[in-house]
Amino acid sequence: MGKRHALSSVLFLASLHAQAPPVCGPSPDVQSALARVPDYQAAGQFDYDFQQSRRAAILGLMQRYPDDVFVQREYIAALSNRDAPAERLKIIAEYKALHSRQPGDAYVAYLYGSTLLGQDTPQAVTLFTGALEKAPSFPWPHLQLASVYSTPAFLNKGKPLEHVKAFLSACPAALEVYSSVT
């Protein structure tokens, strides 16, 4: 609990304004650190052990780079595992609390929205849209909205292309755009 509580404190105190938009990719230091996070389960390694080592690596990065949106995205992805609904609810609660403390922060709105995808996607769309209103040059909400508007439940034929174009306008070399729209 102590490690988890310390991480929550880091989240609540983090100010993501330290990154000047547009933020198309992590800094070289953060990119190097993220590259060392285990991505694949080793042969013979139990899934639980792999998940624990991945989470431990990401928690270490959260302590080292608490204000980095790319580290926080990895943290959200690691703890939003659909096989662990209790952990997913905890991560949603953490970012909801952070958003309530910093409602004007576009980065926090984007991250909170990311926690809600698949759980409360309409609220996520509202948060992404609000993030774009607060920080029009912050590109990542565009990518999330392009993905959402490409799904059958939220299909809106013109919107994915509109958001992909906006994202590519800010981040022409970002490869994530190619996996965001199905």
SVG drawing of the C-alpha trace seen along z (x, -y; Angstrom):
<svg xmlns="http://www.w3.org/2000/svg" viewBox="-23 -26 41 49">
<polyline fill="none" stroke="black" stroke-width="0.4" points="0.0,0.0 2.9,-2.4 4.2,-2.2 0.7,-2.6 -0.1,-5.5 3.2,-7.2 2.3,-6.8 -1.1,-8.3 0.5,-11.3 2.8,-11.7 -0.2,-11.6 -2.1,-14.2 0.8,-16.5 1.9,-16.1 1.5,-19.1 1.5,-18.0 1.9,-21.6 5.7,-21.0 5.4,-19.7 4.9,-22.3 2.5,-21.3 2.7,-19.8 4.1,-16.8 4.5,-14.2 6.8,-11.8 8.7,-11.2 12.0,-12.8 15.0,-10.7 15.5,-9.8 11.9,-8.8 11.9,-6.9 15.0,-5.0 13.4,-4.2 10.1,-3.1 12.0,-0.8 13.3,1.1 9.8,1.9 9.1,5.5 6.7,5.8 6.7,9.6 6.3,12.5 9.4,14.7 9.0,18.4 8.3,20.3 7.4,17.1 4.0,17.1 1.6,14.4 1.3,13.1 5.1,12.8 5.3,10.9 2.5,8.5 4.2,7.9 7.6,7.1 5.9,4.8 4.0,3.0 7.0,2.6 9.0,1.1 6.2,-1.3 5.8,-2.3 9.5,-3.0 9.1,-5.3 6.2,-7.0 8.4,-7.9 11.2,-9.0 9.1,-10.9 5.9,-11.9 5.0,-14.7 5.5,-12.8 2.3,-12.1 3.9,-9.2 4.9,-7.5 1.4,-8.1 -0.1,-6.6 1.9,-3.4 0.9,-3.4 -2.8,-3.6 -2.4,-0.9 -0.7,1.4 -3.3,1.0 -6.3,0.9 -6.2,4.6 -9.6,5.9 -8.7,9.1 -8.3,7.0 -11.5,4.9 -10.6,3.9 -7.3,2.4 -9.0,0.7 -11.5,-0.9 -8.6,-2.1 -6.9,-3.8 -10.1,-5.4 -10.6,-6.7 -7.1,-8.1 -7.4,-10.1 -10.9,-11.2 -9.6,-12.6 -6.7,-14.2 -9.1,-15.7 -11.3,-17.1 -8.3,-18.8 -7.1,-20.1 -10.2,-20.5 -8.6,-23.0 -5.6,-20.8 -5.9,-19.5 -3.3,-16.8 -5.2,-15.5 -8.5,-15.5 -6.8,-13.5 -5.4,-11.0 -8.6,-10.6 -10.5,-10.1 -8.0,-7.4 -8.9,-5.5 -12.5,-5.6 -12.3,-4.1 -14.4,-1.0 -15.8,-1.7 -17.6,-5.1 -16.6,-6.1 -19.2,-8.9 -17.5,-10.6 -14.1,-9.9 -15.2,-11.7 -16.4,-14.7 -13.0,-14.8 -11.0,-14.5 -13.1,-17.3 -12.7,-19.4 -8.9,-18.8 -8.8,-20.0 -10.7,-23.2 -8.3,-23.9 -5.1,-23.1 -5.8,-23.0 -2.2,-22.2 -2.1,-19.1 -2.5,-16.3 -3.2,-13.2 -6.9,-13.7 -7.3,-13.8 -5.9,-10.3 -8.2,-8.9 -11.2,-10.6 -10.2,-9.2 -10.1,-5.7 -13.4,-6.1 -15.3,-7.5 -14.0,-4.5 -15.7,-1.9 -19.2,-0.6 -20.7,-1.9 -19.6,-5.5 -19.1,-5.4 -19.1,-8.9 -17.8,-8.7 -16.2,-12.2 -14.8,-12.5 -12.0,-9.9 -10.4,-11.5 -10.8,-15.0 -9.0,-13.9 -6.3,-11.9 -5.6,-15.0 -5.4,-17.2 -3.1,-14.8 -0.8,-14.4 -0.7,-18.2 0.9,-18.4 2.8,-15.1 3.6,-14.1 6.1,-11.5 4.1,-9.8 3.6,-6.1 0.7,-5.6 -1.7,-7.2 -1.5,-4.1 -2.8,-1.8 -5.5,-4.1 -8.1,-3.9 -9.4,-0.5"/>
</svg>
